[in-house]
């Protein structure tokens, strides 16, 4: 049996302490004595910020026969690292990955069906399962089979300068054509009309969030960019460059540059993650300077608009501990006290009772405005060849940004052909 090690949170921000006090967590993490006949469970977190503040202290007090080893394996490499660890017989029991990493893990038979765990959970505590949004199980499932639970999800909200919009005499944009109109007005005032990521520094998730809001569809996890939605999306990116509505350095802009442009008061609009809002509110006051909504729709395709969300499910690996032990760990992780304090300092939870907490709404006063939008999120579809698909999508995005006068439908058709050739094999 491996020697028990617990990875503590080493850089606890001041906000963690505040959140822990609010939600009843403890910041004094300790270890239990190693018990000879105990069961060891290893959990890989994708970010240190996803760890509960008490670092399993309460869990170990309540379950002295179970020892949890908690490590951080970055989301960007978690899938590849887990596959390598599995080949060496060192896979964790529970693994946190981006939701779009599920299909490759299923394809490699690295994770297992948790229907039995969920059945046991419902028999023991149905109220806690019913407290999940639909995305909690959906983002951890593939073809109807659940492989874990998603406790945190991160949509990108359309975020805009409310004061500038009022100065321009405009209403909140309902379509992406309206977004361009506001961008032009902002440019006339010497500001960046729309801050967008154009570099290859990230997976094209912002690009796909926009695509899905424009009615973009997927077939078996494959994005159909050679479509009306895809043509419109590429044309939108071209218009931003052609009309000087975004940064002239857009091809080098990563998420940091995009966010800094809005937070710094230079951009009129952007797609920002919910986790960025507390930082934004330190610079610009919500409901006075800025506000947000679910992303607008493509004109004429309002009924097809969907708000895409990322998610970071906790998946159960193939050779994990038995179901009752796994269930205890998952219930600890999903406890409203634990997910509540993580939600305050990092990403919002799929545990809906957290959004009703007065303390949560005091710290994030905009949350109630997004409750309906949060209950109607659509997970980003996944495919076993996701990483290769993403590279082709980045190619299409950068070609549109580099060639603003090119035919958007030709760009879409060329890159769709490459995607189809990749995925048909």
C-alpha positions in Angstrom: 0.0 0.0 0.0 1.3 3.4 -0.9 2.2 5.7 2.0 -0.5 8.3 2.6 0.3 11.8 1.4 -2.1 14.7 1.3 -1.3 17.7 -0.9 -2.3 20.8 1.0 -3.4 24.0 -0.5 -0.1 26.0 -0.4 -1.2 29.4 -1.6 -4.6 30.1 0.1 -5.8 33.4 -1.0 -7.5 35.8 1.3 -10.8 35.1 -0.4 -10.5 31.5 0.5 -10.4 32.3 4.1 -13.5 34.6 3.7 -15.4 31.9 1.8 -14.5 29.2 4.3 -15.9 31.3 7.2 -19.0 32.0 5.2 -19.7 28.4 4.3 -18.5 26.8 7.4 -15.2 25.3 6.1 -12.1 24.9 8.1 -8.7 26.2 7.1 -6.8 24.0 9.5 -6.0 20.9 7.4 -4.6 18.0 9.2 -3.9 14.3 8.7 -5.3 11.2 10.5 -3.1 8.5 11.7 -2.5 5.9 9.1 -4.7 2.9 9.7 -3.3 -0.5 8.6 -6.5 -1.8 7.1 -7.7 1.4 5.5 -8.6 2.0 1.9 -6.6 4.5 -0.1 -8.2 6.8 -2.7 -6.3 9.1 -5.0 -7.9 12.2 -6.4 -6.4 14.3 -9.1 -7.6 17.9 -9.1 -7.2 19.9 -12.3 -6.5 23.1 -10.4 -5.5 23.8 -6.8 -8.4 26.2 -6.6 -10.9 23.3 -7.1 -9.8 21.7 -3.8 -12.1 22.2 -0.8 -10.5 24.5 1.7 -10.4 21.9 4.5 -8.3 19.6 2.2 -10.3 16.4 3.3 -9.8 17.1 7.0 -13.6 16.7 7.8 -13.7 13.7 5.5 -11.0 11.9 7.3 -12.6 12.6 10.7 -15.8 11.1 9.5 -14.2 8.2 7.5 -11.1 7.1 9.5 -10.9 3.9 7.4 -10.4 5.8 4.1 -7.2 7.7 3.3 -7.4 10.3 0.5 -4.3 11.4 -1.5 -5.1 14.7 -3.2 -2.8 15.9 -6.0 -3.0 18.6 -8.6 -2.5 17.5 -12.2 -3.1 20.4 -14.5 -6.2 20.3 -16.7 -4.2 20.9 -19.8 -2.3 17.6 -19.4 -4.7 15.6 -17.2 -6.0 13.3 -20.0 -2.6 12.4 -21.3 -1.1 12.1 -17.8 -4.0 9.8 -16.7 -3.5 7.6 -19.7 0.2 7.3 -19.1 -0.4 6.6 -15.4 -3.0 3.9 -16.2 -0.5 2.1 -18.5 1.9 2.1 -15.6 -0.7 0.9 -13.1 -0.7 4.2 -11.2 -3.9 5.8 -12.3 -5.9 7.8 -9.7 -9.2 6.7 -8.5 -10.9 9.9 -9.3 -9.7 12.3 -12.1 -10.8 15.8 -12.9 -10.5 16.8 -16.5 -12.1 19.3 -18.9 -15.4 17.9 -20.0 -14.2 17.6 -23.6 -11.5 15.2 -22.5 -14.1 12.5 -21.6 -14.4 11.0 -25.1 -10.6 10.2 -25.4 -10.7 8.6 -22.0 -13.7 6.5 -22.9 -12.1 5.5 -26.2 -9.1 4.2 -24.3 -11.3 2.4 -21.7 -9.7 4.5 -18.9 -12.9 5.4 -17.0 -15.8 3.3 -15.8 -19.6 3.5 -15.8 -20.8 4.9 -12.5 -24.5 4.1 -12.9 -24.2 1.9 -9.8 -22.7 4.7 -7.8 -25.5 7.1 -8.8 -28.2 4.5 -8.0 -26.7 4.0 -4.5 -26.5 7.8 -4.1 -30.1 8.2 -5.0 -31.2 5.5 -2.5 -29.2 7.1 0.3 -29.7 10.9 -0.4 -32.0 11.7 -3.3 -32.2 15.4 -2.3 -28.5 16.0 -2.9 -28.7 14.4 -6.4 -31.8 16.5 -7.2 -29.8 19.6 -6.2 -27.6 19.2 -9.3 -28.3 21.1 -12.5 -28.8 18.8 -15.5 -25.3 19.7 -16.7 -23.8 18.0 -13.7 -24.4 14.5 -15.0 -24.7 15.4 -18.6 -21.1 16.8 -18.9 -19.7 13.6 -17.2 -21.6 11.3 -19.6 -21.1 10.0 -23.1 -23.8 8.3 -25.2 -26.0 8.1 -22.1 -23.4 6.4 -19.9 -22.3 8.4 -16.8 -18.6 8.3 -15.8 -18.7 10.7 -12.9 -20.2 14.0 -11.8 -19.4 17.6 -12.8 -19.4 19.9 -9.8 -18.2 23.0 -11.5 -19.2 24.5 -14.9 -18.0 27.7 -16.5 -20.1 29.4 -19.2 -18.9 32.5 -21.1 -21.3 35.4 -20.6 -21.6 38.2 -23.1 -20.2 41.1 -21.0 -20.6 44.7 -22.0 -20.1 48.3 -20.9 -23.5 49.3 -19.6 -22.6 53.0 -19.3 -21.2 53.2 -22.8 -24.2 51.4 -24.2 -26.5 54.0 -22.5 -24.3 56.9 -23.8 -24.8 55.5 -27.4 -28.5 55.3 -26.9 -28.7 51.6 -27.6 -30.5 48.7 -26.0 -28.7 45.5 -24.8 -27.7 43.6 -27.9 -30.0 40.7 -28.7 -28.2 39.6 -31.9 -24.6 39.5 -33.1 -25.5 42.2 -35.6 -26.4 44.4 -32.6 -23.0 43.6 -31.1 -21.3 44.9 -34.3 -23.4 48.1 -34.2 -22.3 48.7 -30.6 -18.7 47.9 -31.5 -18.8 50.6 -34.2 -20.2 53.1 -31.7 -17.4 52.3 -29.3 -14.8 52.6 -32.0 -16.1 56.0 -32.8 -15.3 57.0 -29.2 -11.8 55.7 -29.5 -12.3 52.3 -27.8 -12.0 48.7 -28.8 -15.4 47.6 -30.0 -15.0 43.9 -29.2 -12.2 42.1 -27.4 -11.5 38.7 -28.9 -8.9 36.0 -28.7 -7.1 35.4 -32.0 -4.0 33.5 -30.9 -3.3 29.7 -30.7 -2.6 30.0 -27.0 -5.8 28.2 -26.0 -8.2 25.6 -27.3 -10.9 27.4 -29.4 -13.5 27.3 -26.7 -14.4 31.0 -27.0 -14.7 30.5 -30.7 -17.0 27.5 -30.2 -19.1 29.3 -27.5 -19.8 32.0 -30.1 -20.5 29.3 -32.7 -23.1 27.6 -30.5 -24.8 30.9 -29.6 -25.1 31.5 -33.4 -26.9 28.2 -33.7 -23.9 26.1 -34.7 -24.5 22.4 -34.6 -22.4 19.2 -34.0 -22.8 15.8 -35.5 -21.5 13.0 -33.3 -19.3 15.6 -31.5 -18.0 17.1 -34.8 -18.6 20.8 -35.3 -20.4 21.7 -38.6 -18.7 24.9 -39.5 -19.6 24.6 -43.2 -23.1 25.8 -42.3 -25.0 29.1 -42.1 -23.8 29.5 -38.5 -20.2 28.7 -39.4 -20.2 31.2 -42.3 -21.7 33.8 -40.1 -19.2 33.2 -37.3 -16.2 33.5 -39.7 -17.7 36.5 -41.3 -18.2 38.1 -37.8 -14.5 37.6 -37.1 -13.6 39.1 -40.4 -15.8 42.1 -39.8 -14.0 42.8 -36.5 -10.7 43.1 -38.3 -11.9 44.6 -41.6 -13.7 47.5 -39.7 -11.0 47.9 -37.0 -13.4 46.9 -34.2 -10.9 44.7 -32.4 -7.2 45.0 -31.6 -4.8 45.2 -34.6 -2.7 42.7 -32.6 -5.6 40.2 -32.4 -3.6 37.3 -33.8 -1.4 37.5 -30.8 -4.1 38.1 -28.2 -4.6 35.3 -25.6 -7.2 35.2 -22.8 -5.1 37.5 -20.6 -4.9 40.2 -23.3 -8.6 39.9 -24.0 -9.7 40.1 -20.4 -7.2 42.9 -19.6 -8.7 45.0 -22.4 -12.2 44.8 -20.9 -11.1 45.0 -17.2 -8.8 47.9 -18.0 -11.7 49.9 -19.5 -10.6 49.8 -23.1 -13.1 47.4 -24.6 -16.8 47.7 -25.0 -17.7 44.0 -25.2 -16.2 40.5 -24.6 -17.1 37.0 -23.7 -15.9 36.5 -20.1 -16.1 33.6 -17.8 -18.1 33.8 -14.6 -14.9 33.3 -12.6 -13.6 36.6 -14.0 -16.5 38.7 -12.7 -15.1 39.3 -9.2 -11.9 40.6 -10.6 -13.7 42.7 -13.1 -15.9 44.2 -10.3 -12.8 45.4 -8.5 -12.1 47.7 -11.4 -15.5 48.5 -12.8 -18.7 48.5 -10.8 -21.4 46.0 -11.7 -24.7 47.4 -12.8 -23.1 50.9 -13.2 -20.2 50.3 -15.5 -20.8 46.8 -16.7 -23.3 44.0 -17.0 -23.7 40.6 -18.7 -26.2 38.3 -20.3 -26.2 34.9 -22.0 -24.6 35.4 -25.5 -26.7 37.0 -28.2 -28.2 35.0 -31.2 -27.6 35.0 -34.9 -30.2 37.1 -36.6 -33.0 34.8 -37.8 -31.7 31.9 -35.7 -32.8 33.0 -32.3 -34.5 29.6 -31.6 -31.2 27.8 -32.3 -29.1 29.8 -29.8 -27.5 27.9 -27.0 -25.3 29.0 -24.2 -22.2 26.8 -24.2 -20.6 25.8 -21.0 -17.3 24.2 -20.2 -17.1 21.8 -17.3 -14.6 20.0 -15.2 -16.0 16.6 -14.3 -14.7 14.3 -11.6 -14.5 10.9 -13.5 -14.0 7.5 -11.9 -11.2 5.5 -13.5 -11.4 1.9 -14.6 -9.7 0.3 -11.6 -10.9 2.7 -8.9 -11.9 1.7 -5.4 -15.3 0.1 -4.8 -18.5 2.0 -5.3 -19.3 2.8 -1.7 -15.9 4.4 -1.1 -16.1 6.4 -4.3 -19.6 7.5 -3.4 -18.4 8.8 0.0 -15.6 10.9 -1.7 -18.0 12.3 -4.4 -20.6 13.3 -1.7 -17.9 15.0 0.3 -16.7 16.9 -2.8 -20.3 17.9 -3.7 -21.3 19.0 -0.2 -22.8 22.6 -0.6 -20.3 23.9 2.0 -17.4 22.6 0.0 -18.6 23.6 -3.5 -19.9 26.9 -2.1 -16.5 28.1 -0.9 -14.9 27.0 -4.1 -17.6 28.8 -6.1 -17.0 32.0 -4.2 -13.3 32.1 -5.0 -13.2 30.3 -8.3 -15.7 28.6 -10.6 -19.5 28.4 -10.2 -21.0 25.1 -9.0 -23.6 22.9 -10.6 -25.1 22.5 -7.1 -28.0 24.8 -7.5 -28.7 25.5 -3.8 -25.4 27.4 -3.7 -26.9 30.1 -5.9 -29.7 30.6 -3.4 -27.3 31.3 -0.6 -27.6 34.9 0.7 -23.9 34.9 1.4 -23.1 33.8 -2.1 -25.3 36.5 -3.6 -23.8 39.1 -1.3 -20.3 38.3 -2.6 -21.5 37.8 -6.2 -24.5 40.1 -6.4 -25.0 39.5 -10.1 -25.6 35.8 -9.6 -29.3 35.9 -9.3 -29.5 37.5 -12.8 -27.8 34.5 -14.3 -29.7 31.8 -12.4 -32.0 31.1 -15.4 -29.2 31.2 -17.9 -27.2 28.8 -15.7 -30.0 26.3 -15.6 -30.1 26.2 -19.4 -26.5 25.6 -20.3 -25.4 23.3 -23.1 -22.2 21.4 -22.6 -19.5 21.6 -25.2 -19.7 18.4 -27.2 -16.7 16.1 -27.2 -15.0 13.8 -29.7 -12.1 11.3 -29.4 -10.1 13.4 -31.8 -10.9 16.6 -30.1 -7.3 17.9 -30.0 -6.8 17.5 -33.7 -10.3 19.1 -34.5 -9.3 22.0 -32.3 -6.1 22.7 -34.3 -8.2 22.8 -37.6 -10.7 25.2 -36.0 -7.8 27.4 -34.9 -6.6 27.4 -38.5 -10.0 28.5 -39.7 -10.3 31.2 -37.1 -6.9 32.6 -37.9 -7.4 32.4 -41.6 -10.6 34.5 -41.2 -8.8 37.1 -39.0 -5.8 37.2 -41.5 -8.0 37.5 -44.6 -11.0 39.7 -43.7 -12.0 40.1 -47.4 -12.0 36.4 -48.2 -15.1 34.4 -48.8 -16.1 33.0 -45.4 -18.0 30.1 -46.9 -14.8 29.0 -48.7 -12.8 29.1 -45.5 -15.5 27.1 -43.8 -15.7 24.5 -46.6 -11.9 24.0 -46.7 -11.6 23.4 -43.0 -14.8 21.3 -42.7 -13.3 18.9 -45.3 -10.2 18.5 -43.2 -12.3 17.8 -40.1 -14.4 15.3 -41.9 -11.4 13.5 -43.3 -10.0 13.3 -39.8 -13.1 12.0 -38.2 -14.4 9.7 -40.9 -11.4 7.4 -40.6 
